[in-house]
Amino acid sequence: MDVAMKIMNKAIELADPYKAVLKSVEVNEDVVICGKRFKANRVYVVGFGKAVCPMAKAIEDLMLDRIVDGVVVTKYGYSLPLRKIEVLEGGHPIPDENSLKSALKIVEIAKKVGEDDLLIVLISGGGSALFTLPEDGISLEDKIKTNELLLSCGAKIHEINAVRKHISKVKGGKFAKMVRGTTVSLIVSDVVGDNLEVIASGPTVKDPTTFEHAYRVLKLHDIWDKVPESVRRHIELGMKGLKEETLKKDLPNVHNFLIASNRIVCEGLERFCRSLGYNAHILTTTLEGEAKEVANALGSIIQEVCRFNRPFKKPCVLIAGGEMTVTLNSHGKGGPNQEFALSVTKKISGLNVVVLAFDSDGTDGPTDSAGGIVDGKTLEVLVERGIDVDECLKNHDSYNALKVANALIFTGPTRTNVNSFVIAIVPQDI
């Protein structure tokens, strides 16, 4: 268990957004960002996401005297004190009134940026909910209802964002259209595959999806008739060409740079685990799927390693990164990583292995836990304490089951967000 926690802490360290900004930005007479030079006498800063405060602190530490104005919004409990940049908090994963007020302040600053000024936009996971400005005719309540339906129907993040973009004034590149000056976005990815148009719903990136895509997502997941009428009406008008589409071509004054991601962290973890003496292997950095099904698949690989020393030789660490989902049909307490951890106990029972699954932001689903850590004895402990694992999985009540086994992971706010990780540690047989 100690090695597992050491690896988890290393993952969070590798995902540090403050360090990622410092590595990406150099300030002298001009500002050099990811190797590209920008004139920057007057700098404005805006941002949104769970990792935005450390990112903003790095920008202040690099160029405090050049910052004219700035505001960032992060999740409740994730703020840090800054000197020139105002810090606001809002709702996540469900937006609230503060998300809306923050978006209005960010837009206000963006419109101040002159043609010779530089706007730095700091973007990280959670930005979709925290930077919320619905289209005319759609209330915040209607947007929240739509968001809740999307989050609970099992839709993938790119599907969710296709809808979000088309009922928002700022997503899908629409925010970039508002800025006259040079816009540079520094992006910490929380989406599988690092597609920039998906991260925080791509406020500064051209968007390949259309109103038709948004319609198909809602129909596919059987929630078209459940979303508010204002949302259906807006999308229907959009399909007829009567509402503004998202940005469809690159703008010459807009530059987007990816500075941290799940892939980068997995590669760093692989090197770290090898330094600990393990055969370390990245299984994937694009892990997706229903948490219980992923647990069955990865659990089978873990079984093969434990029992037959293949396809990887012990002692080894298996690393997977990505984002799992849970399709809710009841209302227990938990998240995808907790559900994975509970599910995998059935596959690893009796084996000499430790498995942990955790969200890098410290919050797995709508809970205070980052995920779960289990081993070959966890199932036995649960059964002895009267927990019916199958019933808990059926009710998506992984949190309360893992709590009984003291198998929940608590990190508190990590102020970063590069998706989730599954780590399996298989020691050498004694």
C-alpha positions, -999 to 999 in steps of 0.1 A, spaced: 0 0 0 29 24 8 43 20 -27 9 26 -42 4 58 -23 40 69 -33 31 64 -69 -2 83 -66 16 112 -50 41 112 -77 13 114 -103 -1 145 -87 33 160 -85 39 154 -122 6 170 -130 15 202 -111 1 231 -133 23 257 -116 55 239 -128 39 232 -162 34 270 -167 70 278 -156 84 253 -180 63 267 -209 68 305 -204 99 326 -205 98 364 -199 124 389 -212 118 419 -234 91 398 -250 72 368 -237 81 334 -252 54 308 -248 62 272 -259 89 286 -282 68 313 -298 75 350 -292 48 376 -283 49 413 -277 35 418 -243 37 452 -227 1 451 -215 -11 417 -204 -46 406 -194 -52 372 -177 -84 352 -175 -89 315 -167 -113 288 -156 -109 253 -142 -97 233 -112 -60 239 -120 -63 276 -128 -51 291 -95 -16 276 -96 -14 285 -133 -23 321 -125 2 322 -97 29 311 -121 19 339 -145 20 365 -117 54 352 -106 67 355 -142 52 389 -152 34 406 -124 44 441 -135 29 436 -170 -5 424 -158 -32 451 -163 -62 432 -151 -73 396 -146 -99 372 -132 -100 335 -128 -127 311 -116 -122 277 -99 -141 251 -80 -152 259 -45 -123 251 -21 -97 252 -49 -88 289 -47 -54 303 -38 -45 340 -29 -32 359 -58 -18 395 -60 -33 412 -91 -56 385 -105 -90 383 -89 -100 348 -79 -137 337 -80 -153 303 -72 -182 285 -88 -201 253 -90 -186 220 -104 -196 196 -120 -230 215 -120 -227 252 -128 -243 277 -105 -250 315 -103 -214 322 -94 -203 303 -126 -225 327 -146 -213 358 -127 -177 348 -132 -182 342 -169 -197 377 -173 -166 392 -155 -142 372 -178 -161 384 -209 -159 420 -196 -121 418 -193 -117 401 -227 -135 430 -243 -110 455 -228 -81 438 -246 -68 462 -273 -52 452 -307 -17 456 -293 -24 438 -260 -19 402 -250 -47 381 -234 -35 350 -216 -63 324 -211 -56 297 -186 -77 266 -192 -80 233 -173 -106 206 -166 -137 218 -150 -138 249 -172 -170 238 -189 -191 242 -157 -171 270 -142 -172 292 -174 -209 292 -181 -228 318 -202 -260 303 -218 -273 315 -251 -301 340 -251 -334 324 -243 -318 296 -222 -318 301 -185 -291 290 -161 -316 265 -146 -322 250 -181 -285 247 -187 -280 230 -153 -308 206 -160 -293 198 -194 -259 193 -178 -273 170 -152 -289 148 -178 -257 147 -198 -236 137 -168 -259 109 -158 -267 93 -191 -233 77 -198 -223 101 -226 -186 106 -233 -170 139 -227 -168 148 -263 -205 141 -267 -213 162 -236 -193 191 -249 -209 190 -284 -242 199 -266 -226 224 -242 -209 243 -270 -242 248 -289 -261 263 -260 -233 286 -248 -222 321 -258 -185 314 -250 -177 277 -258 -167 262 -291 -144 291 -300 -170 318 -295 -150 334 -267 -120 338 -290 -142 358 -314 -147 384 -287 -110 394 -284 -93 420 -306 -58 415 -293 -35 385 -293 -49 355 -274 -27 328 -260 -43 298 -242 -23 276 -219 -42 244 -216 -40 215 -190 -59 186 -206 -84 165 -187 -98 147 -218 -88 114 -234 -67 120 -265 -60 157 -256 -84 171 -282 -82 209 -276 -117 215 -288 -130 193 -261 -111 207 -231 -134 230 -212 -156 228 -243 -129 247 -264 -136 284 -258 -106 294 -279 -105 266 -304 -124 259 -336 -151 233 -333 -158 205 -357 -192 197 -342 -225 212 -353 -260 217 -341 -268 184 -358 -242 167 -337 -257 181 -305 -291 169 -316 -278 134 -323 -261 131 -289 -293 139 -271 -313 115 -292 -287 87 -289 -288 88 -251 -326 91 -251 -327 125 -233 -339 147 -262 -374 148 -248 -361 153 -213 -340 184 -218 -357 218 -213 -378 231 -242 -356 262 -245 -326 239 -253 -345 219 -279 -358 251 -295 -323 266 -297 -308 235 -313 -337 232 -337 -332 268 -348 -295 262 -351 -301 232 -374 -321 256 -396 -292 281 -397 -310 306 -376 -286 306 -346 -248 313 -346 -227 282 -352 -194 276 -333 -161 287 -346 -152 268 -378 -117 282 -388 -85 291 -370 -82 328 -361 -48 344 -368 -46 362 -334 -53 330 -314 -27 305 -302 -34 274 -282 -7 254 -263 -11 221 -244 12 222 -214 1 192 -193 -18 160 -199 -26 125 -187 -1 111 -213 27 133 -200 20 121 -164 18 84 -174 52 87 -192 67 103 -161 52 76 -138 67 49 -160 101 63 -155 95 68 -117 83 32 -112 114 19 -130 135 39 -107 118 20 -78 129 -13 -94 97 -23 -111 91 -34 -147 67 -5 -155 43 -6 -184 18 19 -198 -12 -1 -209 -30 30 -223 -34 67 -219 -68 66 -237 -87 45 -212 -125 48 -216 -156 28 -209 -181 19 -182 -161 15 -150 -174 -20 -142 -165 -33 -177 -131 -17 -176 -125 -34 -142 -133 -68 -157 -109 -62 -186 -80 -48 -167 -86 -73 -138 -81 -101 -163 -47 -88 -173 -38 -84 -137 -48 -121 -131 -26 -132 -159 4 -114 -146 -1 -126 -110 -7 -163 -120 14 -168 -151 39 -140 -151 27 -128 -185 24 -107 -206 46 -87 -181 71 -102 -157 70 -95 -119 77 -73 -101 58 -49 -123 36 -18 -123 8 -15 -148 -3 21 -156 -34 32 -174 -48 67 -178 -80 81 -191 -116 86 -180 -142 60 -171 -179 66 -169 -208 53 -149 -243 51 -164 -266 58 -135 -298 38 -130 -300 45 -92 -287 71 -68 -260 56 -46 -228 74 -37 -196 71 -56 -177 78 -88 -161 60 -117 -128 53 -99 -145 41 -68 -168 18 -89 -138 5 -107 -120 -2 -75 -150 -20 -60 -155 -40 -92 -119 -51 -95 -120 -67 -60 -138 -96 -75 -111 -102 -101 -81 -98 -78 -94 -117 -48 -67 -138 -32 -40 -124 -54 -8 -106 -43 -15 -73 -59 -25 -37 -50 -48 -17 -73 -57 19 -70 -79 41 -92 -81 78 -86 -90 111 -102 -61 136 -103 -83 165 -92 -90 148 -59 -127 145 -65 -142 113 -80 -177 120 -90 -198 141 -66 -179 129 -36 -150 140 -13 -129 109 -23 -104 108 -51 -110 71 -57 -102 37 -41 -73 14 -33 -79 -23 -29 -59 -56 -28 -64 -93 -28 -79 -93 7 -104 -65 2 -133 -86 -11 -129 -110 19 -130 -80 43 -162 -67 26 -179 -100 28 -170 -104 65 -185 -70 72 -218 -79 55 -213 -60 23 -229 -74 -8 -206 -61 -35 -229 -70 -64 -258 -51 -48 -236 -21 -41 -224 -21 -77 -260 -24 -89 -269 6 -69 -237 25 -77 -230 27 -40 -192 21 -42 -183 49 -18 -201 34 12 -188 -1 4 -152 10 1 -156 31 33 -164 0 52 -131 -16 40 -111 16 47 -103 16 10 -112 52 0 -85 76 -11 -86 112 2 -63 138 -12 -82 170 -7 -81 195 -35 -50 189 -57 -56 220 -79 -48 200 -110 -69 179 -134 -54 155 -160 -81 128 -158 -78 96 -139 -53 69 -134 -54 31 -127 -22 17 -111 -17 -20 -104 14 -30 -84 24 -67 -86 54 -75 -64 79 -103 -68 67 -136 -54 84 -144 -21 
